[in-house]
Amino acid sequence: MIRAIALDDEPPALRVLTHFCSQIGSVDLQKTFLRPDEALHHLHQVPTELLFLDINMPSVSGIEFHKAVPDQMMVIFTTAYAEYAVEGFTLNAVDYLLKPFTFERFQQAVNKANEHHRLRHPAEPRKEAYLYIRADYTLHKITLADIVFIEGLDDYLKIHTVTSTRPIVARMTMKAILQKLQEADPDSGQFIRVHRSYIVPFHRIEQVRNRIISLAGEEIPIGMSYEADFFKRFQP
C-alpha cells in the first residue's frame, strides 16, 4: 500500500479525504494535518510516499510547502481555486483535484499515483522454482513450471515435462514428491493430487468434464477420495 498523509486547513476537507481513502485498498492514509509545520515534521520523520496537499492555506501556500517536502514525494494537490491548476502541474504533481470532487475523480487521481509508484518500484521478477530428482543414475534439475503432470506407478513416478518427449522415471512415492514440490515453492500451492496415481499443476488444467481433467492433450481421472478437495479450488 502507498503510505500517505493529507494537509488541509479545513477539517471537512480532511474528513472527505479520510472517507475516500478508506474505500480504496491501495492507499494507507496514516495521518491528517491542519498545520503545515506538523505535517512537514512528520514527512521528515516518517516514511511517506503520497501527500494530499491543499494549495490555498492561510499560513503558507501549498505551492510553497511543496518546495520543502522530499524530492521523491508524490503530491496530489487539492483546492477550490481552478487558477492554481497550471502552477500545480508545473511542479510535477501527480494530479490536481478541484473541490468539491467526486469519489470517481478522486479514484482517478489515486490510480495515477499507483502507476507512478509502480514505475518507481518495479516488482522483482519471481525466482524460478525447481527441484532435483535422481533417476537413471543421473541427478535431474526440473523446473516446476515445466511439469505437465506426475504419474504414480507403485514405488515409481513418471514426471512428464514440456521440455522432454520422454518422462523422467524415478523411484519415489507420491507422498515424497508432493513434499519436494512444497519445499521447492512453499507459497504457490500449484500442485494438487487428483487421484492416487496422478498429481497435476492446477494452472495447466484446461477443462474438467465428468470427473476427467483435460490438460496438454491428456485426460486425467479424478479419484473419488480426492474429488471434494479438488473442486474446492474452484470456489471463490
FILO-293928 format. One record per residue (C-alpha): residue in three letters; y, x, z. Coordinates in steps of 0.1 Angstrom, whole numbers, padded with zeros to 4 digits, always signed. Example, Ala and Ser with C-alpha at 12.3 -4.5 7.8 and 13.67 -1.06 7.14 Angstrom:
2
ALA-0045+0123+0078
SER-0011+0137+0071
This chain:
236
MET+0000+0000+0000
ILE+0036+0010-0006
ARG+0054+0017+0027
ALA+0088+0000+0026
ILE+0119-0008+0047
ALA+0149-0031+0040
LEU+0186-0026+0048
ASP+0210-0056+0046
ASP+0239-0066+0068
GLU+0228-0103+0066
PRO+0198-0114+0088
PRO+0189-0143+0065
ALA+0185-0119+0036
LEU+0162-0097+0056
ARG+0141-0128+0066
VAL+0137-0137+0029
LEU+0125-0101+0021
THR+0101-0102+0050
HIS+0087-0135+0039
PHE+0083-0124+0003
CYS+0067-0091+0012
SER+0042-0109+0035
GLN+0029-0127+0004
ILE+0024-0095-0016
GLY-0005-0073-0007
SER+0008-0041-0023
VAL+0039-0037-0001
ASP+0039-0030+0036
LEU+0074-0038+0049
GLN+0074-0017+0080
LYS+0109-0024+0094
THR+0142-0041+0085
PHE+0176-0028+0094
LEU+0211-0043+0098
ARG+0227-0009+0105
PRO+0228+0019+0078
ASP+0227+0047+0104
GLU+0195+0034+0120
ALA+0179+0029+0085
LEU+0188+0064+0075
HIS+0174+0079+0107
HIS+0141+0060+0100
LEU+0139+0073+0064
HIS+0142+0109+0076
GLN+0117+0105+0103
VAL+0090+0082+0089
PRO+0073+0085+0055
THR+0087+0057+0034
GLU+0083+0051-0004
LEU+0104+0020-0011
LEU+0138+0008+0001
PHE+0152-0027-0005
LEU+0189-0019-0003
ASP+0219-0043-0002
ILE+0249-0029-0021
ASN+0278-0048-0005
MET+0278-0039+0032
PRO+0309-0036+0054
SER+0304-0002+0069
VAL+0291+0016+0038
SER+0282+0005+0003
GLY+0246+0006-0009
ILE+0256+0030-0036
GLU+0270+0055-0011
PHE+0239+0050+0011
HIS+0216+0057-0018
LYS+0231+0092-0022
ALA+0219+0101+0013
VAL+0183+0090+0010
PRO+0155+0114+0000
ASP+0154+0121-0037
GLN+0119+0106-0044
MET+0127+0073-0027
MET+0122+0042-0049
VAL+0151+0017-0045
ILE+0154-0019-0053
PHE+0190-0030-0050
THR+0198-0065-0037
THR+0233-0081-0039
ALA+0251-0113-0046
TYR+0275-0095-0070
ALA+0263-0090-0106
GLU+0291-0065-0114
TYR+0272-0039-0094
ALA+0241-0041-0117
VAL+0251-0014-0142
GLU+0261+0011-0114
GLY+0228+0004-0097
PHE+0207+0012-0128
THR+0226+0044-0134
LEU+0212+0056-0101
ASN+0177+0052-0115
ALA+0169+0022-0093
VAL+0136+0006-0098
ASP+0152-0028-0102
TYR+0182-0049-0093
LEU+0178-0083-0076
LEU+0207-0107-0077
LYS+0209-0130-0047
PRO+0196-0156-0043
PHE+0164-0145-0062
THR+0131-0164-0065
PHE+0097-0151-0054
GLU+0087-0147-0090
ARG+0117-0125-0097
PHE+0110-0105-0065
GLN+0074-0101-0076
GLN+0086-0086-0110
ALA+0106-0060-0091
VAL+0077-0051-0069
ASN+0054-0048-0099
LYS+0079-0022-0113
ALA+0077-0003-0081
ASN+0039-0004-0082
GLU+0040+0011-0117
HIS+0064+0038-0106
HIS+0041+0046-0076
ARG+0010+0048-0098
LEU+0028+0072-0122
ARG+0038+0094-0093
HIS+0004+0093-0076
PRO-0023+0091-0102
ALA-0057+0083-0088
GLU-0081+0112-0086
PRO-0110+0109-0111
ARG-0142+0097-0094
LYS-0166+0126-0090
GLU-0198+0123-0109
ALA-0227+0114-0086
TYR-0261+0129-0093
LEU-0294+0138-0077
TYR-0322+0164-0082
ILE-0357+0153-0089
ARG-0387+0177-0091
ALA-0411+0168-0120
ASP-0434+0188-0142
TYR-0427+0220-0122
THR-0390+0216-0130
LEU-0360+0206-0110
HIS-0341+0179-0130
LYS-0305+0171-0124
ILE-0300+0134-0131
THR-0266+0118-0133
LEU-0267+0084-0116
ALA-0246+0068-0144
ASP-0273+0078-0169
ILE-0301+0059-0152
VAL-0312+0028-0171
PHE-0339+0017-0147
ILE-0366+0031-0125
GLU-0402+0020-0127
GLY-0428+0025-0099
LEU-0464+0033-0106
ASP-0483+0036-0072
ASP-0471+0070-0059
TYR-0453+0079-0091
LEU-0420+0070-0106
LYS-0407+0068-0142
ILE-0369+0074-0143
HIS-0356+0061-0176
THR-0322+0076-0186
VAL-0299+0072-0216
THR-0300+0110-0222
SER-0337+0113-0228
THR-0362+0095-0250
ARG-0389+0101-0225
PRO-0388+0091-0188
ILE-0389+0117-0161
VAL-0422+0112-0142
ALA-0421+0122-0106
ARG-0444+0119-0076
MET-0423+0098-0053
THR-0423+0064-0037
MET-0398+0036-0044
LYS-0385+0038-0009
ALA-0379+0075-0012
ILE-0359+0072-0045
LEU-0338+0044-0031
GLN-0329+0067-0001
LYS-0320+0095-0025
LEU-0298+0072-0046
GLN-0280+0061-0015
GLU-0274+0096-0003
ALA-0261+0107-0037
ASP-0235+0079-0038
PRO-0232+0062-0004
ASP-0203+0039-0014
SER-0215+0025-0047
GLY-0245+0003-0038
GLN-0250+0000-0075
PHE-0288+0003-0075
ILE-0309-0027-0064
ARG-0346-0032-0061
VAL-0356-0063-0080
HIS-0394-0060-0080
ARG-0420-0040-0061
SER-0421-0019-0093
TYR-0385-0018-0105
ILE-0351-0006-0095
VAL-0321-0013-0117
PRO-0284-0003-0118
PHE-0265-0035-0112
HIS-0238-0027-0138
ARG-0264-0024-0166
ILE-0276-0060-0163
GLU-0268-0078-0195
GLN-0285-0112-0188
VAL-0307-0130-0163
ARG-0328-0158-0175
ASN-0359-0174-0158
ARG-0361-0145-0134
ILE-0361-0120-0162
ILE-0334-0093-0164
SER-0324-0080-0198
LEU-0309-0045-0200
ALA-0308-0019-0227
GLY-0334-0037-0248
GLU-0358-0040-0218
GLU-0370-0070-0198
ILE-0374-0065-0161
PRO-0390-0092-0139
ILE-0375-0103-0106
GLY-0401-0104-0078
MET-0402-0135-0056
SER-0396-0115-0024
TYR-0365-0098-0040
GLU-0350-0129-0056
ALA-0328-0141-0028
ASP-0311-0107-0022
PHE-0307-0102-0059
PHE-0289-0135-0066
LYS-0266-0130-0035
ARG-0250-0102-0056
PHE-0236-0129-0079
GLN-0219-0149-0052
PRO-0181-0145-0048
